[in-house]
Amino acid sequence: MPGSNRNSNQLVVPQANAALDQMKYEVAQELGIALPQDGYYGNLTTRDAGSIGGYITRKLVQIAEQSLAGQFK
């Protein structure tokens, strides 16, 4: 269906949604990408969206690695 939200990703910890949303805005600001406040990202370029997603992924992997490293000290 065109226009319908077909996002099937589900958070393992639903309470993390707000933190991930906040991270998205912080990353966009760091990269100099203006995100619309109305929540419509249709005008965002694919390159910008990919940059934001990639940077978030790198940060989350770094956080997980630091957490795991702390467990094995």
C-alpha angles and dihedrals in degrees: 000000000000114000095017121122105251096175105138095176112122124193115236087214107035091193088067091070094090092047092050091048090051090048090053092057093044092050092047090052091049090051093045094244117142113221118201114247092217091069096242109129097175092111093051113108119243089238093055093046090050092048091053093046093046093049091049090050092051091050093048092049090049091051091049092048091051090048092050092045089054091053094055100048 
